[in-house]
Amino acid sequence: MRTKLAEFHYLDLQCSSLKNLPFSGNSSETKSITAKFVSESLLFIWNVLETLSTKRRLQSSDLFALSYLTNDLTIAVDVTLDADTAHPRLQVSKDGKSVTDTGAIRRVPSKKERFDSHTFVLAKEAYASGRLYWEVDVGKRRNWKLGVAQETVTRKGTLALSPQNGFWAIGLADGQDYWAYTAPWTRLTVSGRPRKIGIFLDISAKKLLFYNVHQKHALYIFSFHNDCSQEMKLFPFFSTGPTATQVDTEPLQISLGSDYVVFNPMLFATKLKP
C-alpha cells in the first residue's frame, strides 16, 4: 500500500503529464485521464480530511499535497438566470438556462433588481470565494456580452460596461469585432468565431479568464486587484447586445447543468497579460 508521500508523488506525475495536454472537454482520452486523476485526487483529499477528523497527526507532505491538489481544481457551477434582473425585452426560459431578446418591451413586474436601460441579466447565484467555471453557448449570434458583475452595480439608467462600474466582460459586436470592456475598450484578436465560451473565475487570485472552448484558447484575462473590495460578491453576467441593433432571436444558452470538478484552466490556457 502506498504511503501518503508516495501517493502525492504519483499524483504529481499524473498532473505534470496533464499539464502537457491541451485542455479539452471533447477528447475521450483527456476525459479518461482527467477522470482518473480527479477521482484519485479527491480520494487523497478525503483521506487527509478523515485524518483531521480523527485528530491523527498529519505529515508535512500531506499538507503540501492537499494544498497542491486543491489549488489545481476548479468547480464547474450550475448557473441559473434570475428573471427578476432581466431587461423587459429579455425572455428568460422557465428553467433559467437561456435568455432570448424578444425585440419588444414586455410587461414585467417592477423590481429594484431589474436593468431598465440595457439588455442585461444576471444569474441568481453570487460568488464570494472559490475557483468557478461555467460555459455559455453563443451560437451564431452577432452580438453578445458575457462576464461577471458586482452585486452593487447600477440597475437603473444608462451606464458603461467597465471594471470601474463593476462589470468585467467581453463581447462580440455586429458579428465582427470582439472587445474586452475595459476603460477604454480593448479590441481582441480572435481566430475564427467562437460558439461556446468558457468562463473561469478565480476569486482568491482575483482573475477572470475567458476561454474559446472548441479551439482551446484563452481569449482574455481580467485582473481586478484594484477595482473591487475584499468582500465582493460577483454574479455571472449576460447580455444579448445593444437594443439599437437588429434583433437576433437565437438565445444565449448556459451549457453546463450540474456541479463537477475540472482542472484549473490557468494551467492549460495561453498565458495572457491582463
C-alpha positions as CSV (number, residue, x, y, z in Angstrom):
1,M,0.0,0.0,0.0
2,R,1.4,3.4,-1.0
3,T,2.3,5.9,1.7
4,K,0.8,9.4,1.6
5,L,4.1,10.8,0.3
6,A,4.2,8.1,-2.4
7,E,0.6,8.8,-3.3
8,F,1.4,12.5,-3.7
9,H,4.4,11.8,-5.9
10,Y,2.2,9.6,-8.1
11,L,-0.5,12.3,-8.4
12,D,2.2,14.9,-9.1
13,L,3.4,12.8,-12.0
14,Q,-0.1,12.4,-13.3
15,C,-0.7,16.2,-13.0
16,S,2.6,17.0,-14.7
17,S,1.6,14.8,-17.7
18,L,-1.8,16.5,-17.8
19,K,-0.2,20.0,-18.0
20,N,1.3,19.0,-21.3
21,L,-2.1,18.1,-22.8
22,P,-4.5,20.7,-24.3
23,F,-7.5,21.3,-22.1
24,S,-10.4,19.7,-23.8
25,G,-13.9,18.8,-22.9
26,N,-14.4,16.7,-26.0
27,S,-11.4,14.4,-26.1
28,S,-12.2,11.0,-24.8
29,E,-8.6,10.3,-24.0
30,T,-8.3,13.5,-22.0
31,K,-11.6,12.8,-20.3
32,S,-10.4,9.4,-19.2
33,I,-7.1,10.6,-17.9
34,T,-8.8,13.6,-16.2
35,A,-11.5,11.5,-14.5
36,K,-8.8,9.0,-13.2
37,F,-6.7,11.8,-11.8
38,V,-9.6,13.7,-10.3
39,S,-11.0,10.6,-8.6
40,E,-7.6,9.7,-7.1
41,S,-7.0,13.3,-6.1
42,L,-10.4,13.5,-4.3
43,L,-9.7,10.2,-2.6
44,F,-6.5,11.5,-1.3
45,I,-8.1,14.7,-0.1
46,W,-10.8,12.7,1.6
47,N,-8.2,10.6,3.4
48,V,-6.5,13.8,4.6
49,L,-9.8,15.2,5.9
50,E,-10.6,11.9,7.6
51,T,-7.2,12.0,9.3
52,L,-8.0,15.5,10.5
53,S,-11.4,14.4,11.8
54,T,-9.9,11.7,13.9
55,K,-7.2,14.1,15.2
56,R,-4.4,12.0,14.0
57,R,-1.2,13.8,13.2
58,L,-0.6,14.8,9.6
59,Q,2.8,14.7,7.9
60,S,4.0,17.9,6.3
61,S,3.9,16.1,2.9
62,D,0.1,15.6,3.5
63,L,-0.5,19.3,3.9
64,F,1.7,20.2,1.0
65,A,-0.1,17.7,-1.3
66,L,-3.6,18.8,-0.1
67,S,-2.7,22.4,-0.9
68,Y,-1.2,21.4,-4.3
69,L,-4.2,19.4,-5.4
70,T,-7.0,21.8,-4.3
71,N,-5.2,24.7,-5.9
72,D,-5.3,22.9,-9.2
73,L,-9.0,22.1,-9.1
74,T,-11.9,24.3,-10.2
75,I,-15.6,23.7,-9.6
76,A,-18.0,24.0,-12.6
77,V,-21.1,25.6,-11.2
78,D,-24.8,25.2,-12.2
79,V,-25.7,28.8,-13.2
80,T,-29.3,29.8,-13.4
81,L,-30.5,33.2,-14.7
82,D,-32.5,35.5,-12.5
83,A,-35.6,36.7,-14.5
84,D,-36.1,39.5,-11.9
85,T,-33.0,41.2,-13.1
86,A,-33.7,40.8,-16.9
87,H,-34.4,43.9,-19.0
88,P,-38.1,43.9,-20.2
89,R,-37.1,42.9,-23.7
90,L,-35.4,39.7,-22.5
91,Q,-37.3,36.4,-22.0
92,V,-35.6,34.0,-19.6
93,S,-36.6,30.4,-20.1
94,K,-38.6,28.6,-17.4
95,D,-35.5,26.5,-16.4
96,G,-33.4,29.7,-16.2
97,K,-30.8,28.3,-18.6
98,S,-31.3,30.6,-21.6
99,V,-32.2,34.1,-22.5
100,T,-33.7,35.5,-25.7
101,D,-34.2,39.1,-26.9
102,T,-37.8,39.4,-27.9
103,G,-37.3,42.8,-29.6
104,A,-40.3,44.2,-27.7
105,I,-40.8,45.7,-24.2
106,R,-42.8,43.2,-22.3
107,R,-45.0,43.8,-19.2
108,V,-42.9,42.6,-16.3
109,P,-43.1,43.2,-12.6
110,S,-41.3,46.3,-11.4
111,K,-38.2,45.2,-9.5
112,K,-35.4,47.1,-8.0
113,E,-33.0,44.4,-9.3
114,R,-34.1,44.8,-12.9
115,F,-32.0,46.5,-15.5
116,D,-34.2,49.1,-17.3
117,S,-32.0,50.6,-19.9
118,H,-29.7,47.8,-21.2
119,T,-30.5,44.3,-22.3
120,F,-28.6,42.8,-19.3
121,V,-29.5,39.9,-17.0
122,L,-27.6,38.4,-14.0
123,A,-27.5,34.9,-12.6
124,K,-29.3,34.0,-9.3
125,E,-26.1,32.9,-7.7
126,A,-23.5,35.3,-6.4
127,Y,-20.0,34.0,-5.6
128,A,-17.7,35.4,-2.9
129,S,-15.0,32.7,-2.9
130,G,-13.6,29.8,-4.8
131,R,-12.5,28.8,-8.3
132,L,-15.5,28.6,-10.6
133,Y,-16.3,27.7,-14.2
134,W,-19.3,27.8,-16.5
135,E,-19.9,27.7,-20.2
136,V,-22.2,29.7,-22.4
137,D,-23.3,28.7,-25.9
138,V,-23.4,31.9,-28.0
139,G,-24.1,30.0,-31.2
140,K,-24.2,32.2,-34.4
141,R,-25.3,35.4,-32.6
142,R,-23.9,38.6,-34.0
143,N,-24.0,40.3,-30.6
144,W,-23.4,39.1,-27.1
145,K,-21.6,40.1,-23.9
146,L,-20.6,37.8,-21.1
147,G,-18.7,38.1,-17.8
148,V,-19.4,38.9,-14.1
149,A,-20.9,41.9,-12.3
150,Q,-20.7,43.1,-8.8
151,E,-23.8,42.9,-6.6
152,T,-23.7,46.7,-6.3
153,V,-23.9,47.6,-10.0
154,T,-26.3,50.3,-11.2
155,R,-29.6,48.7,-12.4
156,K,-31.4,51.9,-13.5
157,G,-30.5,54.3,-16.3
158,T,-27.7,54.2,-18.8
159,L,-24.2,53.0,-17.9
160,A,-20.9,52.0,-19.5
161,L,-19.5,48.5,-19.1
162,S,-16.2,48.7,-17.3
163,P,-14.4,47.4,-14.3
164,Q,-14.8,50.8,-12.7
165,N,-18.6,50.4,-12.9
166,G,-18.4,46.8,-11.5
167,F,-18.5,44.8,-14.8
168,W,-15.8,42.6,-16.1
169,A,-16.9,41.4,-19.6
170,I,-16.0,40.6,-23.2
171,G,-18.3,40.5,-26.2
172,L,-18.9,40.4,-29.9
173,A,-20.3,43.4,-31.7
174,D,-22.1,43.3,-35.1
175,G,-20.7,39.9,-35.9
176,Q,-17.2,41.4,-36.5
177,D,-15.4,42.9,-33.6
178,Y,-14.5,41.3,-30.3
179,W,-14.0,43.6,-27.3
180,A,-12.9,43.4,-23.7
181,Y,-14.9,46.1,-21.9
182,T,-12.0,47.9,-20.2
183,A,-11.7,51.6,-20.0
184,P,-11.1,52.3,-22.8
185,W,-12.3,49.2,-24.6
186,T,-9.6,46.7,-25.8
187,R,-10.0,45.1,-29.2
188,L,-9.4,41.4,-29.1
189,T,-7.8,39.3,-31.8
190,V,-9.9,36.2,-32.1
191,S,-9.3,33.3,-34.5
192,G,-12.5,32.0,-36.1
193,R,-15.8,32.6,-34.5
194,P,-16.2,31.0,-31.0
195,R,-19.6,29.4,-30.5
196,K,-19.0,28.3,-26.9
197,I,-17.3,30.5,-24.3
198,G,-15.9,29.1,-21.1
199,I,-15.6,31.5,-18.1
200,F,-13.2,30.8,-15.3
201,L,-13.4,32.9,-12.1
202,D,-10.7,32.6,-9.5
203,I,-11.8,34.9,-6.7
204,S,-8.9,34.2,-4.4
205,A,-6.4,35.2,-7.2
206,K,-8.8,37.9,-8.5
207,K,-8.6,36.7,-12.0
208,L,-11.3,36.2,-14.7
209,L,-10.4,34.2,-17.8
210,F,-12.5,33.8,-21.0
211,Y,-11.8,30.6,-23.0
212,N,-12.7,29.5,-26.5
213,V,-13.9,26.0,-25.7
214,H,-13.7,24.5,-29.1
215,Q,-10.3,26.0,-30.1
216,K,-8.9,25.6,-26.6
217,H,-7.5,29.2,-26.5
218,A,-7.8,31.9,-23.8
219,L,-9.5,35.0,-25.2
220,Y,-8.7,37.5,-22.4
221,I,-7.8,37.6,-18.7
222,F,-9.1,40.3,-16.4
223,S,-7.2,41.1,-13.1
224,F,-9.3,43.0,-10.7
225,H,-6.9,43.7,-7.8
226,N,-7.7,47.4,-7.6
227,D,-11.2,47.5,-8.9
228,C,-13.2,46.0,-6.1
229,S,-13.4,45.5,-2.4
230,Q,-12.1,42.5,-0.5
231,E,-15.6,41.3,0.4
232,M,-17.1,41.4,-3.1
233,K,-19.9,39.2,-4.5
234,L,-19.9,38.5,-8.2
235,F,-22.8,37.4,-10.4
236,P,-22.4,35.8,-13.8
237,F,-23.5,38.4,-16.3
238,F,-25.1,38.1,-19.7
239,S,-26.3,40.5,-22.4
240,T,-27.8,40.0,-25.9
241,G,-26.2,43.2,-27.1
242,P,-27.3,46.8,-27.8
243,T,-31.0,47.5,-28.1
244,A,-30.4,49.5,-31.2
245,T,-29.1,46.6,-33.2
246,Q,-31.3,44.2,-35.3
247,V,-33.0,41.7,-33.1
248,D,-31.3,38.3,-33.0
249,T,-33.7,35.7,-31.7
250,E,-31.1,33.0,-31.1
251,P,-30.8,32.6,-27.3
252,L,-27.7,32.7,-25.1
253,Q,-27.7,29.2,-23.6
254,I,-25.9,28.1,-20.4
255,S,-24.2,24.8,-21.3
256,L,-23.5,23.1,-18.1
257,G,-26.3,21.8,-15.9
258,S,-24.5,20.3,-12.8
259,D,-21.6,20.8,-10.5
260,Y,-18.4,18.8,-11.1
261,V,-14.7,19.2,-10.7
262,V,-12.4,20.3,-13.5
263,F,-8.8,21.3,-13.7
264,N,-7.7,24.9,-13.0
265,P,-7.6,26.3,-16.6
266,M,-4.7,28.6,-15.7
267,L,-2.5,25.5,-16.1
268,F,-3.7,25.0,-19.7
269,A,-4.7,28.3,-21.2
270,T,-2.5,30.5,-23.2
271,K,-0.7,32.9,-20.9
272,L,-2.0,36.5,-21.4
273,K,-1.3,39.7,-19.7
274,P,-4.4,41.4,-18.3
